[in-house]
Amino acid sequence: MIAKKYRFHGYGSLKFVYSKGRVARSKYLAIKFHPNPRRENSRLAVVVSKKVTKKAPARNRIRRRIYESMRVKWNLINHAPANDMIITVFDERIGTIPSKELDLIIDELLTSARLKNQT
C-alpha cells in the first residue's frame, strides 16, 4: 500500500481529475491523470466498480494489488509537477493474473501516459 500522503482523501476529491484529466487505456485498466501544481506530492486512487465484481473482497484484492505495484514503481514516476492519477479497472481477471504480468501492464500504461521518467 502506498503512503497515506499519496492517496486521495475527502468526498469529491476525484472530480477535478475526472473532468480535466487525460486518459491512457490498456486492455484491463485505464489511467486518468492531470498535473496538479498546487500539490507537493502526486496522488493516486484505484477505482474498482461493482460492475467488475460484486464481491467486496475481490474488489479489495484488486485494489491492493494495484496499489502495491504502484508503490514499487513510485520512484519511476515523473513527479514534477505533481500528478493526480486515477486507475480504473475494467476486468476482474486483474485479481488473478500473475504479479509480473500485472507489473508489465501497469508499466506499459505509465509509459503510454508519459508519466514514467525517461531513464
TIRO-2110 file (N, C-alpha, C; in Angstrom, 1 decimal):
// TIRO-2110
0.9, -1.2, 0.0, N, 1, A
0.0, 0.0, 0.0, CA, 1, A
0.9, 1.2, 0.0, C, 1, A
0.5, 2.2, -0.8, N, 2, A
1.3, 3.4, -0.8, CA, 2, A
1.0, 4.3, 0.4, C, 2, A
1.8, 5.2, 0.8, N, 3, A
1.7, 6.0, 2.0, CA, 3, A
0.4, 6.9, 1.8, C, 3, A
-0.1, 7.2, 3.0, N, 4, A
-1.4, 8.0, 3.0, CA, 4, A
-1.3, 9.3, 2.4, C, 4, A
-0.1, 10.0, 2.4, N, 5, A
0.0, 11.3, 1.8, CA, 5, A
0.0, 11.2, 0.3, C, 5, A
0.1, 10.0, -0.3, N, 6, A
0.0, 9.9, -1.8, CA, 6, A
-1.4, 9.4, -2.3, C, 6, A
-2.4, 9.4, -1.4, N, 7, A
-3.7, 8.9, -1.7, CA, 7, A
-4.7, 10.1, -1.7, C, 7, A
-5.8, 9.9, -2.4, N, 8, A
-6.8, 11.0, -2.3, CA, 8, A
-7.7, 10.8, -1.1, C, 8, A
-8.2, 12.0, -0.6, N, 9, A
-9.0, 12.0, 0.6, CA, 9, A
-10.1, 12.9, 0.4, C, 9, A
-11.2, 12.6, 1.0, N, 10, A
-12.4, 13.5, 1.0, CA, 10, A
-13.4, 13.3, -0.1, C, 10, A
-14.6, 13.6, 0.2, N, 11, A
-15.7, 13.5, -0.8, CA, 11, A
-15.4, 14.4, -2.0, C, 11, A
-15.5, 13.9, -3.2, N, 12, A
-15.4, 14.8, -4.3, CA, 12, A
-14.0, 15.2, -4.7, C, 12, A
-13.0, 14.6, -4.1, N, 13, A
-11.7, 15.0, -4.5, CA, 13, A
-11.2, 14.5, -5.8, C, 13, A
-12.0, 13.5, -6.4, N, 14, A
-11.6, 13.0, -7.7, CA, 14, A
-12.3, 13.8, -8.9, C, 14, A
-13.2, 14.6, -8.6, N, 15, A
-14.0, 15.3, -9.6, CA, 15, A
-13.1, 16.1, -10.6, C, 15, A
-12.1, 16.8, -10.1, N, 16, A
-11.2, 17.6, -10.9, CA, 16, A
-10.5, 16.7, -12.0, C, 16, A
-10.0, 15.6, -11.5, N, 17, A
-9.3, 14.7, -12.5, CA, 17, A
-10.2, 14.1, -13.5, C, 17, A
-11.4, 13.7, -13.0, N, 18, A
-12.4, 13.2, -13.9, CA, 18, A
-12.8, 14.2, -15.0, C, 18, A
-12.9, 15.4, -14.6, N, 19, A
-13.4, 16.4, -15.6, CA, 19, A
-12.3, 17.0, -16.5, C, 19, A
-11.1, 17.1, -16.0, N, 20, A
-10.0, 17.7, -16.8, CA, 20, A
-8.9, 16.8, -17.3, C, 20, A
-8.8, 15.6, -16.7, N, 21, A
-7.7, 14.7, -16.9, CA, 21, A
-7.7, 14.1, -18.3, C, 21, A
-6.5, 13.6, -18.7, N, 22, A
-6.3, 12.9, -19.9, CA, 22, A
-6.3, 11.4, -19.6, C, 22, A
-6.5, 10.5, -20.6, N, 23, A
-6.7, 9.1, -20.4, CA, 23, A
-5.7, 8.3, -21.2, C, 23, A
-5.2, 7.2, -20.6, N, 24, A
-4.4, 6.2, -21.3, CA, 24, A
-5.1, 4.9, -20.9, C, 24, A
-5.3, 4.0, -21.9, N, 25, A
-6.0, 2.8, -21.7, CA, 25, A
-5.2, 1.6, -22.1, C, 25, A
-5.5, 0.5, -21.4, N, 26, A
-5.0, -0.8, -21.8, CA, 26, A
-6.2, -1.8, -21.8, C, 26, A
-5.9, -3.0, -22.0, N, 27, A
-7.0, -4.0, -22.1, CA, 27, A
-7.8, -4.1, -20.8, C, 27, A
-7.1, -4.0, -19.7, N, 28, A
-7.7, -4.3, -18.4, CA, 28, A
-7.9, -3.0, -17.5, C, 28, A
-7.1, -2.0, -17.8, N, 29, A
-7.0, -0.8, -16.9, CA, 29, A
-7.1, 0.5, -17.8, C, 29, A
-7.4, 1.6, -17.1, N, 30, A
-7.2, 2.9, -17.7, CA, 30, A
-6.6, 3.8, -16.6, C, 30, A
-5.8, 4.8, -17.0, N, 31, A
-5.3, 5.7, -16.0, CA, 31, A
-5.7, 7.1, -16.5, C, 31, A
-6.4, 7.8, -15.6, N, 32, A
-6.7, 9.2, -15.9, CA, 32, A
-5.9, 10.1, -15.0, C, 32, A
-5.2, 11.1, -15.6, N, 33, A
-4.2, 11.9, -14.9, CA, 33, A
-4.3, 13.3, -15.3, C, 33, A
-3.9, 14.2, -14.4, N, 34, A
-3.8, 15.6, -14.6, CA, 34, A
-2.7, 16.2, -13.7, C, 34, A
-1.8, 17.1, -14.2, N, 35, A
-0.9, 17.7, -13.3, CA, 35, A
-1.6, 18.6, -12.3, C, 35, A
-1.0, 18.7, -11.1, N, 36, A
-1.6, 19.5, -10.1, CA, 36, A
-0.5, 20.3, -9.4, C, 36, A
-0.2, 21.5, -10.0, N, 37, A
1.0, 22.3, -9.4, CA, 37, A
0.7, 22.8, -8.0, C, 37, A
-0.5, 22.8, -7.5, N, 38, A
-0.8, 23.2, -6.2, CA, 38, A
-0.3, 22.3, -5.1, C, 38, A
-0.1, 21.0, -5.5, N, 39, A
0.3, 20.0, -4.5, CA, 39, A
1.8, 19.7, -4.6, C, 39, A
2.3, 19.3, -3.5, N, 40, A
3.7, 19.0, -3.4, CA, 40, A
4.0, 17.5, -3.8, C, 40, A
3.0, 16.6, -3.5, N, 41, A
3.1, 15.2, -3.8, CA, 41, A
2.1, 14.8, -4.8, C, 41, A
2.5, 13.8, -5.7, N, 42, A
1.5, 13.2, -6.6, CA, 42, A
0.5, 12.3, -5.7, C, 42, A
-0.7, 12.1, -6.3, N, 43, A
-1.7, 11.3, -5.6, CA, 43, A
-2.2, 10.3, -6.5, C, 43, A
-2.7, 9.2, -5.9, N, 44, A
-3.2, 8.0, -6.7, CA, 44, A
-4.5, 7.5, -6.0, C, 44, A
-5.4, 7.1, -6.9, N, 45, A
-6.6, 6.4, -6.5, CA, 45, A
-6.8, 5.2, -7.4, C, 45, A
-7.4, 4.2, -6.9, N, 46, A
-7.7, 3.0, -7.7, CA, 46, A
-9.2, 2.8, -7.5, C, 46, A
-9.9, 2.7, -8.7, N, 47, A
-11.4, 2.6, -8.7, CA, 47, A
-11.7, 1.2, -9.3, C, 47, A
-12.4, 0.4, -8.5, N, 48, A
-12.9, -0.9, -9.0, CA, 48, A
-14.4, -0.9, -8.7, C, 48, A
-15.2, -0.8, -9.7, N, 49, A
-16.7, -0.7, -9.5, CA, 49, A
-17.3, -2.1, -9.3, C, 49, A
-18.5, -2.1, -8.9, N, 50, A
-19.3, -3.3, -8.7, CA, 50, A
-19.6, -4.0, -10.0, C, 50, A
-19.5, -3.3, -11.1, N, 51, A
-19.7, -3.9, -12.4, CA, 51, A
-18.5, -4.9, -12.7, C, 51, A
-17.4, -4.7, -12.1, N, 52, A
-16.2, -5.6, -12.3, CA, 52, A
-16.4, -6.9, -11.6, C, 52, A
-16.8, -6.8, -10.3, N, 53, A
-17.1, -7.9, -9.5, CA, 53, A
-18.0, -7.5, -8.3, C, 53, A
-19.0, -8.2, -8.0, N, 54, A
-19.9, -7.9, -7.0, CA, 54, A
-19.3, -8.1, -5.6, C, 54, A
-18.3, -8.9, -5.5, N, 55, A
-17.8, -9.3, -4.2, CA, 55, A
-16.7, -8.3, -3.7, C, 55, A
-17.0, -7.7, -2.5, N, 56, A
-16.1, -6.7, -1.9, CA, 56, A
-14.7, -7.2, -1.7, C, 56, A
-14.5, -8.5, -1.2, N, 57, A
-13.1, -9.0, -1.0, CA, 57, A
-12.4, -9.0, -2.3, C, 57, A
-13.0, -9.4, -3.4, N, 58, A
-12.4, -9.5, -4.7, CA, 58, A
-12.0, -8.1, -5.2, C, 58, A
-12.9, -7.1, -5.0, N, 59, A
-12.6, -5.7, -5.4, CA, 59, A
-11.4, -5.2, -4.5, C, 59, A
-11.4, -5.5, -3.2, N, 60, A
-10.3, -5.0, -2.4, CA, 60, A
-9.0, -5.7, -2.7, C, 60, A
-9.0, -6.9, -3.1, N, 61, A
-7.8, -7.6, -3.5, CA, 61, A
-7.2, -7.0, -4.8, C, 61, A
-8.0, -6.7, -5.7, N, 62, A
-7.6, -6.0, -7.0, CA, 62, A
-7.0, -4.6, -6.6, C, 62, A
-7.7, -3.9, -5.8, N, 63, A
-7.2, -2.6, -5.4, CA, 63, A
-5.8, -2.7, -4.7, C, 63, A
-5.7, -3.6, -3.7, N, 64, A
-4.4, -3.8, -3.0, CA, 64, A
-3.3, -4.2, -3.9, C, 64, A
-3.6, -5.0, -4.9, N, 65, A
-2.5, -5.5, -5.8, CA, 65, A
-2.0, -4.3, -6.7, C, 65, A
-2.9, -3.4, -7.1, N, 66, A
-2.5, -2.3, -8.0, CA, 66, A
-1.8, -1.3, -7.1, C, 66, A
-2.3, -1.0, -5.9, N, 67, A
-1.5, -0.1, -5.0, CA, 67, A
-0.1, -0.6, -4.8, C, 67, A
0.0, -1.9, -4.5, N, 68, A
1.4, -2.4, -4.3, CA, 68, A
2.3, -2.3, -5.5, C, 68, A
1.7, -2.6, -6.7, N, 69, A
2.5, -2.4, -7.9, CA, 69, A
2.9, -1.0, -8.1, C, 69, A
2.0, -0.1, -7.8, N, 70, A
2.4, 1.4, -8.0, CA, 70, A
3.4, 1.8, -6.9, C, 70, A
3.3, 1.3, -5.7, N, 71, A
4.2, 1.6, -4.7, CA, 71, A
5.7, 1.3, -5.1, C, 71, A
5.8, 0.1, -5.7, N, 72, A
7.1, -0.3, -6.2, CA, 72, A
7.6, 0.6, -7.3, C, 72, A
6.8, 1.1, -8.1, N, 73, A
7.1, 2.0, -9.3, CA, 73, A
7.1, 3.5, -8.9, C, 73, A
6.7, 3.8, -7.7, N, 74, A
6.5, 5.2, -7.4, CA, 74, A
7.7, 6.1, -7.7, C, 74, A
8.9, 5.7, -7.5, N, 75, A
10.1, 6.5, -7.7, CA, 75, A
10.4, 6.6, -9.2, C, 75, A
9.8, 5.8, -10.1, N, 76, A
10.0, 5.9, -11.5, CA, 76, A
9.0, 6.9, -12.2, C, 76, A
8.0, 7.3, -11.4, N, 77, A
7.0, 8.2, -12.0, CA, 77, A
7.5, 9.7, -11.9, C, 77, A
7.2, 10.4, -13.0, N, 78, A
7.6, 11.8, -13.0, CA, 78, A
6.7, 12.6, -12.1, C, 78, A
7.3, 13.2, -11.1, N, 79, A
6.6, 14.0, -10.1, CA, 79, A
6.8, 15.5, -10.2, C, 79, A
7.3, 16.0, -11.3, N, 80, A
7.4, 17.4, -11.4, CA, 80, A
6.7, 17.9, -12.7, C, 80, A
5.5, 18.5, -12.6, N, 81, A
4.8, 18.8, -11.4, CA, 81, A
4.1, 17.5, -10.8, C, 81, A
3.5, 17.7, -9.6, N, 82, A
2.8, 16.6, -9.0, CA, 82, A
1.6, 16.2, -9.9, C, 82, A
1.3, 14.9, -10.0, N, 83, A
0.2, 14.4, -10.9, CA, 83, A
-0.8, 13.8, -10.0, C, 83, A
-2.1, 14.0, -10.3, N, 84, A
-3.2, 13.3, -9.7, CA, 84, A
-3.6, 12.2, -10.7, C, 84, A
-3.6, 11.0, -10.2, N, 85, A
-3.8, 9.8, -11.1, CA, 85, A
-4.9, 9.0, -10.5, C, 85, A
-5.8, 8.5, -11.4, N, 86, A
-6.9, 7.6, -11.0, CA, 86, A
-6.8, 6.4, -12.0, C, 86, A
-6.6, 5.2, -11.4, N, 87, A
-6.5, 4.0, -12.2, CA, 87, A
-7.9, 3.3, -12.0, C, 87, A
-8.5, 3.0, -13.2, N, 88, A
-9.8, 2.4, -13.2, CA, 88, A
-9.7, 1.0, -13.8, C, 88, A
-10.3, 0.0, -13.1, N, 89, A
-10.2, -1.4, -13.5, CA, 89, A
-11.4, -1.8, -14.3, C, 89, A
-11.2, -2.5, -15.4, N, 90, A
-12.3, -2.9, -16.3, CA, 90, A
-12.6, -4.4, -16.2, C, 90, A
-11.6, -5.2, -15.8, N, 91, A
-11.8, -6.6, -15.9, CA, 91, A
-11.4, -7.3, -14.6, C, 91, A
-12.1, -8.2, -14.1, N, 92, A
-11.9, -8.9, -12.8, CA, 92, A
-10.7, -9.8, -12.9, C, 92, A
-10.2, -10.1, -14.1, N, 93, A
-9.0, -11.0, -14.2, CA, 93, A
-7.8, -10.4, -13.7, C, 93, A
-7.8, -9.1, -13.5, N, 94, A
-6.6, -8.4, -12.8, CA, 94, A
-6.4, -9.0, -11.4, C, 94, A
-7.4, -9.5, -10.8, N, 95, A
-7.2, -10.0, -9.4, CA, 95, A
-6.5, -11.4, -9.4, C, 95, A
-6.5, -12.1, -10.6, N, 96, A
-5.9, -13.4, -10.6, CA, 96, A
-4.7, -13.6, -11.5, C, 96, A
-4.3, -12.6, -12.3, N, 97, A
-3.2, -12.7, -13.2, CA, 97, A
-1.9, -12.7, -12.3, C, 97, A
-0.8, -13.2, -12.8, N, 98, A
0.4, -13.2, -12.0, CA, 98, A
0.9, -11.8, -11.8, C, 98, A
1.7, -11.6, -10.7, N, 99, A
2.2, -10.2, -10.4, CA, 99, A
3.0, -9.6, -11.4, C, 99, A
3.9, -10.5, -12.0, N, 100, A
4.8, -9.9, -13.1, CA, 100, A
4.0, -9.4, -14.3, C, 100, A
2.9, -10.1, -14.6, N, 101, A
2.1, -9.6, -15.7, CA, 101, A
1.4, -8.3, -15.4, C, 101, A
0.9, -8.2, -14.2, N, 102, A
0.3, -7.0, -13.7, CA, 102, A
1.3, -5.9, -13.7, C, 102, A
2.5, -6.1, -13.2, N, 103, A
3.5, -5.1, -13.3, CA, 103, A
3.8, -4.6, -14.7, C, 103, A
3.8, -5.5, -15.6, N, 104, A
4.1, -5.2, -17.0, CA, 104, A
2.9, -4.4, -17.6, C, 104, A
1.7, -4.7, -17.3, N, 105, A
0.5, -3.9, -17.7, CA, 105, A
0.6, -2.5, -17.2, C, 105, A
0.9, -2.4, -15.9, N, 106, A
0.9, -1.0, -15.3, CA, 106, A
2.1, -0.3, -15.9, C, 106, A
3.2, -0.9, -16.1, N, 107, A
4.4, -0.3, -16.7, CA, 107, A
4.1, 0.3, -18.1, C, 107, A
3.4, -0.5, -18.9, N, 108, A
3.0, -0.1, -20.2, CA, 108, A
2.0, 1.1, -20.2, C, 108, A
1.1, 1.0, -19.2, N, 109, A
0.1, 2.1, -19.0, CA, 109, A
0.8, 3.4, -18.7, C, 109, A
1.8, 3.4, -17.7, N, 110, A
2.5, 4.6, -17.3, CA, 110, A
3.4, 5.1, -18.5, C, 110, A
3.9, 4.2, -19.3, N, 111, A
4.7, 4.7, -20.4, CA, 111, A
3.9, 5.3, -21.5, C, 111, A
2.7, 4.8, -21.8, N, 112, A
1.8, 5.3, -22.8, CA, 112, A
1.2, 6.7, -22.3, C, 112, A
1.1, 6.8, -21.0, N, 113, A
0.6, 8.1, -20.4, CA, 113, A
1.7, 9.1, -20.3, C, 113, A
2.9, 8.7, -20.5, N, 114, A
4.1, 9.6, -20.4, CA, 114, A
4.3, 10.1, -19.0, C, 114, A
4.0, 9.2, -18.0, N, 115, A
4.1, 9.6, -16.6, CA, 115, A
5.4, 9.0, -16.0, C, 115, A
6.1, 8.1, -16.8, N, 116, A
7.3, 7.5, -16.4, CA, 116, A
8.5, 8.3, -16.7, C, 116, A
9.5, 8.4, -15.8, N, 117, A
10.7, 9.1, -16.1, CA, 117, A
11.4, 8.4, -17.2, C, 117, A
12.0, 9.1, -18.1, N, 118, A
12.8, 8.5, -19.2, CA, 118, A
14.3, 8.4, -18.8, C, 118, A
14.6, 7.2, -18.2, N, 119, A
15.9, 7.0, -17.7, CA, 119, A
16.6, 5.8, -18.4, C, 119, A
END
